[in-house]
Amino acid sequence: MLTLDKLRAYGADVDDGLVRCMNKEDFYLMLVGKAVADNRLTTLESQITAGDFKSAFETAHALKGLYANLSLTPLTKPVSEMTELLRSHTDADYSGLLSEAKSQYEKLCSL
């Protein structure tokens, strides 16, 4: 079961996330649960692999907002870096950032 303590141990800035959710713990945990159920990280990887950098930017930007608004810091960092690279539709090696994002996402899912 997802708890605030587990999210803190994961590295999320829970206090900041709670402020964004009017300090309603249940609401915050529900939103984090929805972030866990979101499969757009897989979509992002597919878009990058296909060289569809325009769509990849849009997906990365949406994920950045999702993770940042919930203060899921370990996920926000690599996705933010990808977003900035993709902003100019840059064909770069995203494998390290994707690997970090997927690893952090898996850790979040295991909480």
C-alpha angles and dihedrals in degrees: 000000000000114000137175090245092054090049091050091051088050089057102257117145091235095175091056091045091051092052088056088052096050089257091291105145096192091051092049093048090047090053092048087051089055089050089053090052092049112107099191093110087069089047090051092053091050092049092051092047089051092049092242094142095163092059090039090056091052092049094045091048091052091048091048089056093046095050096039094050089053091044092236090159099178090058097037095061101060093036091051091052091050091048092056093048091047093047088082092038089248117185098220139143102277095168096103094048092044090049092050092047092048091047092051091045091052090050090051091049091052094057 
